[in-house]
């Protein structure tokens, strides 16, 4: 059990991320603690140095004013002891421990050296003579037999009176610094350990949410795309990842459903024409009358052309919906395209006693794929031929709307026929959506919308209040071409 837990722990990235961040925190906090310790140690040393400078001047004055008699050494010793007691007690009454102080007056040829301090003075005097201490500048002095260096200050007496040395081993301050260093170290260890645990716990919670996304992705099957990842109320990166993953699943599910609908509809719509073509060709093979057989073959070819149109249109609509339809844009006048398609369908509309009114005189410059736009306009006119009804009044208009941005060109197609069924109107631009009595495949208006969208526009369908249907297709206008600069070299001048 322990081995399984350990293996699971080491497989996760939480402990590695927590260890790295903890190492950075440990180094930073150690640097901060060390700087604080150095500042405290410097303050303690400056305190001791200040005491040395002040007391050395006091002892110098005492040494200069005190007569050299039998009480000289006793007086100097008493002054040194009083100074030691003052330094051994803190400002809050806390005893800082015993300090070691020595006083030496050397170099006076008329008097022997004066020594106040530890009993054996020879190591101190030898170290003082070998150190060459500059006057009035506290330095650290290592004395043989002592593990900790003394802080020593030297003061020159009057010429010919020698030199005064005052040394201090502040044991209380050293003990305080030692306790402070231990406390800093223990506090640093506690903070680093606590930081590692808190970071590890937070990363484990975050990575569990990532594991949930991984588990959801692993549980997805081709036939079941209903799995979703709980995003939670958070607004962090993991929550945004979960929401993005769920949106991706929604798009994939919608695409799969559209693909199923497409395949089902295509299979249903192609089954009857293929059966009819097969039957016509089989009958043509069995007939001896060549004219009748040719007629059946021509009918089969017509059915195959319709099948080709259905397949091409289905693929174009699918590519447009997926953003993969390739356009070969060129500058064209949309009004001119509308007039040409209207002239092409005018005879067919007249055969059904439908009256067509075209209003497309104003230039409407656009950047479009001309063959796609012609197919789009043809689908609109085919829709009118089939569903507007006999003797319908059909109006085709091109207008410009420049109220927003660079403006759009609006193609408005209206009729006074039966209009769209209420249940069909919200879905009229979807693929394979058609009325119950429709003869088509439900791709005409879907292709119209796809072409409009892929050109940056849109298609709108509505029923007119006075009866009939209205379809509006908006396509962005093309920007005006930059006029070439005029060159003075091209101007002709008279001789």
Helices and strands as residue ranges (DSSP letters): H 2-11, H 14-65, H 72-87, E 100-106, E 114-116, H 122-131, E 139-141, E 150-156, E 163-169, H 171-218, H 237-286, H 290-321, E 330-333, H 334-351, E 355-359, E 365-368, H 370-387, E 393-401, E 408-415, H 422-425, H 444-454, E 458-463, E 469-476, G 488-490
